Amino acid sequence: MAAELHVELVAADRSVWSGEATLVVARTTSGDIGVMPGHQPLLGVLESGPVTIRTSDGDTIVAAVHGGFISFADNKLSLLAEIAELSDEIDVQRAERALDRAKSDADASAERRADVRLRAVAAR
């Protein structure tokens, strides 16, 4: 079994993060999943939620991901997201305002997006 896996986190508009990792945790329609080197091949649908990547050098990368797909084979993990942002790219005050606005507008999908962004920041 290999000690690391290659990870590609890609959004519709850009490559968000690429590198070697020892563990990736993501939310799928079947629940949370942790992928480590040597995991069985998989294909799944991503739910909105934070994705946590434990890099080979011991760092932790957290991204807010909104929908997409996850696939793993041959120690290569691909996270193909509709929208993805690294937690250090997220403006907390803007996300808090978006959450307040979504709550007052009763916009459940906007509220979910803002909440995921804030959870990603809290997890970094």
Secondary structure, DSSP 8 states (H G I E B T S, - for coil): --S-EEEEEEETTEEEEEEEEEEEEEEETTEEEEE-TT---EEEEE-SEEEEEEETTS-EEEEEEEEEEEEEETTEEEEEEEEEEEGGG--HHHHHHHHHHHHHHT-HHHHHHHHHHHHHHHH-
